[in-house]
């Protein structure tokens, strides 16, 4: 197998991945809640504080994975977005 074949397989695997726990939780929220999250982060407030609030509101993701989602370093984002 060549490097090109390996890269193609990796790309296909990334496309097939399911959303991370944070992504699944965000999908379950209504637009008002997602807008509030965007505004919270746009105001420069810490993701660690957001994580605590998210956990109280049903998010089951660990803080490290939660941060990874907002840094676009999780299964929710394809190779094109993280490269």
Backbone torsions as a table, in degrees:
resi	resn	phi	psi	omega
1	UNK	NA	142.4	-177.9
2	UNK	-95.2	169.5	175.9
3	UNK	-58.7	-43.8	180.0
4	UNK	-59.3	-41.2	178.0
5	UNK	-63.8	-43.5	179.0
6	UNK	-61.9	-42.7	179.8
7	UNK	-66.3	-38.2	177.6
8	UNK	-63.4	-44.2	178.6
9	UNK	-62.6	-41.3	179.3
10	UNK	-63.3	-40.4	179.2
11	UNK	-65.2	-43.1	179.2
12	UNK	-64.5	-39.3	178.5
13	UNK	-63.8	-39.4	179.6
14	UNK	-65.2	-36.8	179.9
15	UNK	-67.0	-34.9	-177.6
16	UNK	-80.0	-11.3	-176.7
17	UNK	-63.7	148.4	176.2
18	UNK	-87.8	159.7	176.8
19	UNK	-60.4	151.7	176.0
20	UNK	-72.1	173.6	-179.1
21	UNK	-58.0	-39.0	179.5
22	UNK	-65.9	-43.3	178.4
23	UNK	-61.7	-42.1	177.8
24	UNK	-62.4	-44.9	179.1
25	UNK	-61.7	-45.3	179.7
26	UNK	-61.0	-38.2	178.6
27	UNK	-64.1	-26.3	-178.7
28	UNK	-79.7	-13.1	-177.8
29	UNK	-82.8	157.8	174.7
30	UNK	-85.1	170.9	-176.7
31	UNK	-59.1	-38.4	-179.4
32	UNK	-60.1	-44.2	179.8
33	UNK	-67.3	-42.4	178.9
34	UNK	-64.9	-38.3	176.9
35	UNK	-63.6	-38.6	179.3
36	UNK	-64.9	-38.3	177.3
37	UNK	-64.3	-45.9	179.2
38	UNK	-60.3	-42.7	-179.8
39	UNK	-65.8	-40.3	178.7
40	UNK	-58.8	-48.7	-179.1
41	UNK	-71.2	-37.0	178.6
42	UNK	-63.5	-26.8	178.4
43	UNK	-79.7	0.7	176.6
44	UNK	82.7	14.3	-179.9
45	UNK	-76.2	151.5	-172.8
46	UNK	-71.9	141.1	177.4
47	UNK	-62.7	-32.0	179.0
48	UNK	-61.9	-38.4	177.3
49	UNK	-68.6	-43.1	177.3
50	UNK	-59.5	-40.5	-179.8
51	UNK	-60.6	-44.6	178.4
52	UNK	-58.3	-42.4	178.9
53	UNK	-68.1	-40.9	-179.8
54	UNK	-62.1	-42.7	179.1
55	UNK	-60.9	-42.6	178.0
56	UNK	-64.6	-17.5	-179.0
57	UNK	-111.7	25.6	169.5
58	UNK	101.7	-1.7	179.0
59	UNK	-77.0	127.4	-179.2
60	UNK	-99.6	7.4	-177.5
61	UNK	-79.5	141.4	173.0
62	UNK	-68.2	156.4	-175.6
63	UNK	-59.6	-39.5	-179.4
64	UNK	-62.0	-44.8	178.5
65	UNK	-68.5	-36.7	177.5
66	UNK	-59.4	-47.2	177.9
67	UNK	-61.6	-41.7	-180.0
68	UNK	-57.6	-39.3	179.5
69	UNK	-61.2	-47.9	-176.4
70	UNK	-73.5	-13.5	171.9
71	UNK	-93.9	3.5	-179.9
72	UNK	60.1	40.8	179.5
73	UNK	-120.8	48.2	-179.1
74	UNK	-140.7	-179.1	-177.5
75	UNK	-65.4	-13.7	-179.5
76	UNK	-71.0	-19.6	-173.5
77	UNK	-115.3	131.0	-178.7
78	UNK	-76.3	172.6	-176.1
79	UNK	-57.5	-32.5	-178.6
80	UNK	-61.7	-36.6	-176.9
81	UNK	-79.8	-29.5	-175.6
82	UNK	-97.7	-13.0	-178.2
83	UNK	-75.0	NA	NA
